[in-house]
Each structure stands twice: as structure tokens, then as C-alpha cells.
Amino acid sequence: MKFTIQVNEGPYTHQASDTAYNFVKAALEAGHEIYRVFFYHDGVNNATRLTTPPQDDRNVVNRWSELAAKHNLDLVVCVAAAQRRGIADADEAKRNGKDADNIAPGFRISGLGQLIEGGIQSDRLVVFGD
Amino acid sequence: MSDEEMMEGGVQKKFCYINRKAPYGTIYALESLEVVLIGAAFEQDVSLIFMDDGVFQITKGQDTAGIGMKNFSPTYRALEMYDVEKLYVSEESLAERGLTADDLLVDVEVLNAEQIRDLMEQQDVILSF
């Protein structure tokens, strides 16, 4: 089965991104296809490479990046939600006159159309978050 | 499998947005509306359900001056221009909050819980905010 996943909550304050990660991992292991993972609302905070959790805790951001590299996942961060919350890639930072960018490897910034298109192209769209 | 219909240029699916949260206090309502507006360009079959505190998103006379946030409620009136015309509201959620359809700023169809369940069963994609 082909899935698109929507993650609506940030890391560490909410279980949703952990649950989404475990769902994606389990689905891939079971032979399903993940068409796209779309990060929206505070979910965009899963995509900042400046995240620095204590060493004895999981690294939510690196974990997504590693999974993306291993399975060639399409991790998309909503541009409008990202701009509000200070998540930028090099192009976005330059366009908005910022002096730094912070997007983690494996993520890309794009629009909400990617979410709708994911819903159209996939057998199931699964939303994680409140 | 869903009963997808092949349209010229692609698949048309039934997209349903469930709005369950108050308009202010969290950003869910505003960012849900942004998805609906962007999604309208994809020419899918779109419906919106307002239930729980989500019914407050479309109440008349919203004034956000006191909290310094943008009053985005006029945008719901513009949905019609985007061909988003199927708006449903939970009868129970309205009643629990002392509201009627007359308190709402857009034309809606009021459905009871059973009817909302049936509506949800018909959908291909459900996004809950």
C-alpha cells in the first residue's frame, strides 16, 4: 500500500512525530511504500538541524534524516508554516534576507500542494497529531 | 479501494477537512484554512465539517482586536469563490455551545452525529485539524 504521512506536531513536546516515525519505519519494513512525509503546523520543527537533545535521548531530527537517506524518502516541510516558525533552507533564507539556514539533511521545503498531491496519489493519508 | 473517478487530467478524490478547534488560541484553524484554499486548486471533491469547538471558527461577529491576532473569519465567506461549497456543522456541537445555524457567517448544512459518520465513511482522504 502507498502512504502519505502528515506530521502536525513538533518533536519532544508531543508523541506525534515519534509515532509517525515508528509508523513509517514499520510500514517500510512490511514492504509498503511511503510516497511522502509532509510536515505541517509545529511539525516543521522536526526539520531543524540545530536540534541538540541530551546525548542519552533519541535524536528525532537525525532519525528522520537517516531514514530518508536509507529509503530515499521525500520529507517535505510546508513553506508557510516553516517561515512562521523559523525553519529555512539556504534559498529561503536568502530570499527573506536571513543570515542563516537550518534545514536538516533529507528535508526539503515546498508548498501545501505537496500534501494534497500526496492525498491524491496515495492509497492512505495518515495524520499524526492533535 | 475508494471509488475514485478518473477525471480528465487526473484522479478526483473526496477530500474532507474536519475542523475541531477554536479559531484562536492555537494556529490549527488558520493553517487548516490555508490547506483548504491551496487544495481548491486541485479540483478535488471537497467538504468541510465543523464540530466540537471548531463551530466557533464560523460564528458571526468575531472581534480579535483584544488579542492582537488577525481575524481571518471573512475568508470562510470567500470559500464559495473557490468552489468549496459543502460545509457541514455538527448539530450536537452547536447545541452544546448554545448556538444555532443563524449564528454562523456562512450557509451550512447541519448534520447529527450519525449523518456525520456516514459522510466520513464516504470520504477518500480525511484531514483533521
Interface residues (C-beta under 8 A of the other chain):
Chain A: Q6 N8 Y40 H41 A80 A81 R84 G111 L112 G113 L115 I116 E117 G119 I120 D123 L125 V127 D130
Chain B: M1 G10 V11 K13 F15 I27 Y28 E31 E34 V35 I38 G39 A41 F42 Q44 D124 V125 I126 L127 S128 F129
